[in-house]
């Protein structure tokens, strides 16, 4: 069964399957996990690419290449909804400047709805719905998956 066919087995929301790509931005990497609604709650859709890194963001060519990689990833996987785990802008746990560049690249994607969810909202949704973390996820994808699930439950 091909990847798009597996999507058709998920529960439809207004005629098409609701699939959300959760993203956690750590350092210079965007970490991905796809979630979709299923009869028994939410399910994980495995991806070949689990993260994409931005090397030396001071170089314009690197930022452009990263943006092209992201656009290709989103297009190839049919992603139209993205939820990014929000990072603090100030304080001890503030995100670095590279993380905000990465976030902006996602927000500029055409034909893609991007939502930022705070860690508190993600944790509250997780507590309320108790998202099971599938074995098909790598440990570093857990926060991205929780973000995707929280986005699904808020729709």
C-alpha positions in Angstrom: 0.0 0.0 0.0 1.5 3.3 -1.0 1.8 6.3 1.4 -1.2 8.3 0.0 -3.4 5.2 0.2 -2.6 4.7 3.9 -3.9 8.2 4.5 -7.3 7.3 3.0 -7.7 4.7 5.8 -7.8 7.4 8.5 -11.1 9.0 9.6 -12.1 11.9 7.4 -12.7 15.4 8.6 -15.0 17.3 6.2 -14.4 14.8 3.4 -10.6 14.5 3.6 -8.3 13.0 6.2 -6.9 15.4 8.8 -3.2 15.0 8.9 -1.0 17.3 10.9 2.8 17.5 10.9 4.1 18.2 14.3 7.4 20.0 14.5 9.9 20.6 17.3 12.7 22.9 16.4 15.8 22.2 18.4 19.0 24.0 17.7 19.4 24.1 13.9 17.0 21.1 13.2 13.4 20.7 12.5 12.1 17.4 13.8 8.9 15.9 12.3 6.1 13.5 13.2 2.8 13.1 11.3 -0.4 12.3 13.2 -3.9 11.6 11.9 -7.3 10.9 13.4 -8.3 7.3 13.5 -11.3 5.4 14.9 -9.4 4.6 18.1 -7.9 8.1 18.6 -4.8 9.4 16.9 -2.3 7.4 14.8 1.3 8.0 13.7 2.2 8.0 10.0 5.8 7.0 9.6 8.0 9.3 7.5 11.2 8.5 5.6 12.7 11.9 6.6 12.4 12.5 10.3 14.4 15.7 10.6 16.1 18.3 8.4 19.0 20.5 9.6 20.0 24.0 8.7 23.8 24.3 8.5 25.5 27.7 8.9 22.5 29.9 8.8 24.8 33.0 8.2 25.1 31.9 4.6 22.1 32.9 2.5 22.6 30.0 0.1 22.3 27.5 3.0 19.0 29.2 4.2 17.6 29.0 0.7 18.6 25.4 0.2 17.0 24.6 3.6 13.8 26.4 2.5 13.8 24.3 -0.7 14.3 21.1 1.3 11.4 22.0 3.6 9.1 23.0 0.7 9.9 19.7 -1.0 9.3 17.7 2.1 5.9 19.3 2.7 4.9 18.9 -1.0 6.0 15.3 -1.2 4.2 14.3 1.9 1.0 16.2 1.1 1.2 18.2 4.3 -1.3 21.1 4.6 -1.4 21.6 8.4 1.7 22.1 10.6 1.8 22.6 14.3 5.1 23.9 15.8 6.0 23.6 19.4 6.5 27.2 20.4 9.7 28.3 21.9 10.1 31.2 24.4 11.4 34.5 23.0 13.1 35.5 26.2 14.3 34.1 29.5 16.5 31.1 30.4 14.9 28.7 28.0 14.6 31.1 25.0 15.0 29.7 21.5 18.1 30.7 19.6 18.0 33.0 16.5 18.4 30.0 14.2 15.2 28.4 15.6 13.2 31.5 14.7 14.6 31.5 11.1 13.5 27.9 10.8 10.0 28.8 12.1 9.7 31.6 9.6 10.5 29.4 6.7 7.6 27.1 7.7 5.3 30.1 8.2 6.1 31.3 4.6 5.1 28.0 3.0 2.2 28.6 0.5 -0.9 26.5 0.9 0.0 25.4 4.4 -1.6 26.4 7.7 1.0 26.8 10.4 0.0 27.0 14.1 2.3 27.6 17.1 1.3 25.8 20.3 2.8 26.5 23.6 4.4 23.6 25.6 1.7 24.2 28.2 -1.1 23.7 25.7 0.6 20.6 24.3 1.0 19.2 27.8 -2.6 20.0 28.7 -3.9 18.2 25.6 -1.6 15.3 26.3 -2.9 15.0 29.8 -6.5 15.3 28.7 -6.3 12.8 25.8 -3.3 10.7 26.9 -1.5 10.4 23.6 0.2 7.0 23.3 3.7 7.3 21.9 4.0 4.6 19.2 7.0 2.4 18.9 7.5 3.6 15.3 8.7 7.0 16.7 12.2 7.7 17.6 12.6 9.1 21.1 13.7 12.5 19.6 10.3 12.7 17.7 8.1 12.4 20.8 7.6 16.2 21.3 6.9 16.7 17.6 4.3 13.9 17.8 2.7 15.4 20.9 2.5 18.7 19.1 0.8 17.1 16.1 -1.7 15.2 18.4 -2.5 18.4 20.3 -3.1 20.2 17.0 -5.5 17.4 15.9 -7.5 17.6 19.2 -7.8 21.4 18.9 -9.3 21.2 15.4 
